[in-house]
């Protein structure tokens, strides 16, 4: 167990460093002369098959692994790094298209709606994988399903990009000259551009909020099963109900975003996101006051918090796209630094994905999570309950304080800026 904990911490550190180096490619992605980076359209077309291959990499062992085999650890690290790199490459191009093509608030809301519908359809693959592979007991069946999913994902990316390729903004000769000049800038000028972006108060506030949102989301998505298994007896909550709870974390956030479209149009994303923080904090206080003996309330609380965190996170591209527009206007740029803005955001927020497991596992191990026994089990349960109440409460308090002064709140149309 100690070896496993040490490997997990080492892997998290490797991924954290890799994420930082990987996210720095935002500048080069924005200005590279390579064919694969010549346009957002090309980035997705070149990146889609690599993304699919990286998705398949962890599901095909390099050999038969025995317990403690170092090669299995290397396989996992390589797979995670490859997947993160290809995901960043493709996702960054998609996010930039979101900001540069869909410049009106209404069109961005419509795209988010379509994205959530696609996510709902895609989430059914989890059900089919579980059924056909007997919950991954039959590896060959699971591998076949994984290949089919990868092919469908690649085809969907190609179809989507071919459909919207005519919408990608064409640069004028003056803008192309500006872009060529930017490509040859020394690192000092690159740092100067990054400093210009980071000097904007709204962007700094958003980075803090987004960091804690990613931490919060990783906290629940990675440890939900551990929390439920330790705090709620199986005779109170059978496995079928637990499966529904876990499934709700994948399906309900998309449904919540879809039904909140009218609220987003009426109130704007600022108030909706702020309301979600207040809701998380209030739910945490209520659960803390009730105590861990109310098992059904505890199950409901865990499900609701996870759904709210995921649903509000789905909206974070809206303020980020608005900040790309605001940066364009503030510094009178001839073309938006979309990739750099999204890259800096990822650089500062992705470490939360590695920090959350490290911090939580360290805390749990202090109470004997790795080697539980009758003398420590009650202390462990108390520690877990405090974590699931105090961590969301603390994060909600910080996010409310930081998000409140965020001043980009109106539904602004930046079409004329391009």
VENSUL-V53865 format. One record per helix or strand of 3 or more residues. SS is the DSSP state (helix for helix, strand for strand). FROM is the first residue (numbers start at 1). LEN is the number of residues. Records with the same first field share a line. If there is no record, write none. Layout:
BEGIN
SS: FROM-LEN / FROM-LEN
END
This chain:
BEGIN
helix: 2-22 / 26-6 / 35-3 / 40-18 / 70-31 / 105-28 / 139-29 / 173-11 / 187-12 / 201-31 / 239-21 / 261-30 / 295-19 / 316-15 / 338-12 / 351-15 / 377-28 / 415-3
END
